[in-house]
Amino acid sequence: MKNKLLVLIISVVIALIALVVIATSEAATEWLLEQWTHILWAIVFAIVAGVLIHYFQLKIAHKPKISRDTVTIESKAVLATLILPNNHEIRITEKETVFGREDFTGVVSVDNLLFIGRKHFKIVRRKDGLYIQDLGTKNGTMLNGDALQQAESRKLKDEDNILVANVVEVKYVET
């Protein structure tokens, strides 16, 4: 962009110098008065040609890789929702979703976040519904007051309460 602006400024300066030189010469002034229509058509042609060149340059110009490779993702069906204490929702749309401390940032205090594992529990879709599984965390996961054992999967039902690391209670809602 800066290079184009510099070229434009230099072109205008050269044109102004040429006009000053022409205006000071009597023969040049006479020639200018005779040829003004041809000069006007030349200017119009130059402007049209410049616009067309710019248009075609934009059409065939190399596009950045990010715009070529970016894929738009269609929204997926929501399988269920986790309702957090601050009434924020986490929508479950994948076959398997892992939850950890990052998912609860802003919901619990920073001190309590330390009790939640980086990968604390996961919810997995199976043929007959969604299941919850603790990922072997130190502080565990409870479903409706019962602790989940490591590698144990339990089927989730609408309105189930999930207690994560004894610091945050989440409500499971089927959609």
Rosetta blueprint (number, residue, H / E / L):
1 M L
2 K H
3 N H
4 K H
5 L H
6 L H
7 V H
8 L H
9 I H
10 I H
11 S H
12 V H
13 V H
14 I H
15 A H
16 L H
17 I H
18 A H
19 L H
20 V H
21 V H
22 I H
23 A H
24 T H
25 S L
26 E H
27 A H
28 A H
29 T H
30 E H
31 W H
32 L H
33 L H
34 E H
35 Q H
36 W H
37 T H
38 H H
39 I H
40 L H
41 W H
42 A H
43 I H
44 V H
45 F H
46 A H
47 I H
48 V H
49 A H
50 G H
51 V H
52 L H
53 I H
54 H H
55 Y H
56 F H
57 Q H
58 L H
59 K H
60 I H
61 A L
62 H L
63 K L
64 P L
65 K H
66 I H
67 S H
68 R H
69 D H
70 T L
71 V L
72 T L
73 I L
74 E L
75 S L
76 K L
77 A L
78 V L
79 L L
80 A E
81 T E
82 L E
83 I E
84 L L
85 P L
86 N L
87 N L
88 H L
89 E E
90 I E
91 R E
92 I E
93 T L
94 E L
95 K L
96 E E
97 T E
98 V E
99 F E
100 G L
101 R H
102 E H
103 D H
104 F H
105 T E
106 G L
107 V L
108 V E
109 S L
110 V H
111 D H
112 N H
113 L H
114 L L
115 F L
116 I L
117 G L
118 R L
119 K L
120 H L
121 F E
122 K E
123 I E
124 V E
125 R E
126 R E
127 K L
128 D L
129 G E
130 L E
131 Y E
132 I E
133 Q E
134 D E
135 L L
136 G L
137 T L
138 K L
139 N L
140 G L
141 T E
142 M E
143 L E
144 N L
145 G L
146 D E
147 A E
148 L L
149 Q L
150 Q L
151 A L
152 E L
153 S E
154 R E
155 K E
156 L L
157 K L
158 D L
159 E L
160 D L
161 N E
162 I E
163 L E
164 V E
165 A L
166 N L
167 V L
168 V E
169 E E
170 V E
171 K E
172 Y E
173 V E
174 E E
175 T L
